[in-house]
Amino acid sequence: MKISPNTPELPHIVPWGFRVCGRVVPAKLSSGHLRIVDLRGLSIDAVVAADVDASGRFCTFLQPGKYEASVRTSEDERKKGLQ
């Protein structure tokens, strides 16, 4: 791409993806393992698993679209009512 005084306009820029970040509390499962966040595409057929770090933060890149996020829980947590 070349920009000069004669052509001061940029062409349309279309992103190929977005960086999506978040935080999960608590960061660890009852077993002590770190959690995983699943991001399921609603408008596209995609599932992305993002690892949570020790502070509960996660970041991943997603294609444009609508997503639903869910945090994986342990069997013990599901028995106690955490979904």
DRENRO-289582 format. One record per residue (C-alpha): x, y, z; residue in three letters; residue number from 1. Coordinates in nm, 4 decimals. Example, Ala and Ser with C-alpha at 12.3 -4.5 7.8 and 13.67 -1.06 7.14 Angstrom:
! residues 2
> X,Y,Z,torza,markol
> 1.2300,-0.4500,0.7800,ALA,1 .
> 1.3670,-0.1060,0.7140,SER,2 .
! end
This chain:
! residues 83
> X,Y,Z,torza,markol
> 0.0000,0.0000,0.0000,MET,1 .
> 0.1368,0.3392,-0.0927,LYS,2 .
> 0.0145,0.6680,0.0525,ILE,3 .
> 0.1167,1.0000,-0.0926,SER,4 .
> -0.0162,1.3586,-0.0956,PRO,5 .
> -0.1851,1.2760,-0.4273,ASN,6 .
> -0.3657,0.9722,-0.2804,THR,7 .
> -0.4273,1.0488,0.0903,PRO,8 .
> -0.6998,0.7866,0.1321,GLU,9 .
> -0.6552,0.4341,0.2600,LEU,10 .
> -0.8397,0.1406,0.1053,PRO,11 .
> -1.1027,-0.0338,0.3173,HIS,12 .
> -0.9400,-0.2436,0.5880,ILE,13 .
> -1.1146,-0.5678,0.6811,VAL,14 .
> -0.9846,-0.7549,0.9883,PRO,15 .
> -0.9121,-1.1252,0.9553,TRP,16 .
> -0.9629,-1.1734,1.3288,GLY,17 .
> -0.9875,-1.0161,1.6700,PHE,18 .
> -0.7932,-1.0688,1.9903,ARG,19 .
> -1.0418,-1.1629,2.2622,VAL,20 .
> -0.9360,-1.1634,2.6272,CYS,21 .
> -1.1106,-1.2263,2.9560,GLY,22 .
> -1.0723,-1.3414,3.3135,ARG,23 .
> -1.2154,-1.6425,3.4961,VAL,24 .
> -1.2537,-1.6576,3.8748,VAL,25 .
> -1.1584,-1.8996,4.0225,PRO,26 .
> -0.8784,-1.9817,3.7794,ALA,27 .
> -0.8350,-2.3405,3.8978,LYS,28 .
> -1.0636,-2.6415,3.8965,LEU,29 .
> -1.1373,-2.8137,4.2261,SER,30 .
> -0.8728,-3.0680,4.1191,SER,31 .
> -0.6124,-2.7893,4.1066,GLY,32 .
> -0.5787,-2.7857,3.7261,HIS,33 .
> -0.6179,-2.4569,3.5407,LEU,34 .
> -0.9491,-2.3960,3.3677,ARG,35 .
> -1.0197,-2.3853,2.9934,ILE,36 .
> -1.2631,-2.1491,2.8203,VAL,37 .
> -1.4495,-2.2796,2.5146,ASP,38 .
> -1.5584,-2.0214,2.2575,LEU,39 .
> -1.8176,-2.1705,2.0216,ARG,40 .
> -1.9018,-1.9890,1.6994,GLY,41 .
> -2.2727,-1.9161,1.6570,LEU,42 .
> -2.2540,-1.7646,1.3092,SER,43 .
> -1.9606,-1.9797,1.1936,ILE,44 .
> -1.8761,-2.3430,1.2604,ASP,45 .
> -1.5827,-2.3072,1.4994,ALA,46 .
> -1.4831,-2.3987,1.8530,VAL,47 .
> -1.1730,-2.2437,2.0097,VAL,48 .
> -1.0347,-2.3584,2.3447,ALA,49 .
> -0.8417,-2.0928,2.5380,ALA,50 .
> -0.6189,-2.1877,2.8310,ASP,51 .
> -0.6545,-1.9831,3.1492,VAL,52 .
> -0.3324,-1.8789,3.3241,ASP,53 .
> -0.2716,-1.8868,3.7012,ALA,54 .
> -0.4200,-1.5376,3.7408,SER,55 .
> -0.7385,-1.6432,3.5561,GLY,56 .
> -0.6678,-1.4521,3.2353,ARG,57 .
> -0.7005,-1.5852,2.8823,PHE,58 .
> -0.6534,-1.4392,2.5329,CYS,59 .
> -0.7113,-1.5891,2.1912,THR,60 .
> -0.7695,-1.4779,1.8334,PHE,61 .
> -1.1133,-1.5303,1.6783,LEU,62 .
> -1.2486,-1.4898,1.3279,GLN,63 .
> -1.5233,-1.2287,1.2888,PRO,64 .
> -1.8588,-1.3671,1.4041,GLY,65 .
> -2.0774,-1.4266,1.7075,LYS,66 .
> -1.9527,-1.6578,1.9828,TYR,67 .
> -2.0763,-1.8142,2.3026,GLU,68 .
> -1.8230,-1.8589,2.5830,ALA,69 .
> -1.8352,-2.1324,2.8466,SER,70 .
> -1.5910,-2.2325,3.1168,VAL,71 .
> -1.5162,-2.6016,3.1584,ARG,72 .
> -1.6022,-2.7388,3.5008,THR,73 .
> -1.5002,-3.0597,3.6751,SER,74 .
> -1.7380,-3.3479,3.7419,GLU,75 .
> -1.7243,-3.2648,4.1147,ASP,76 .
> -1.8207,-2.9013,4.0452,GLU,77 .
> -2.1130,-3.0119,3.8226,ARG,78 .
> -2.2387,-3.2434,4.0972,LYS,79 .
> -2.2392,-2.9423,4.3305,LYS,80 .
> -2.4472,-2.7418,4.0803,GLY,81 .
> -2.1834,-2.5361,3.9004,LEU,82 .
> -2.2541,-2.5479,3.5291,GLN,83 .
! end
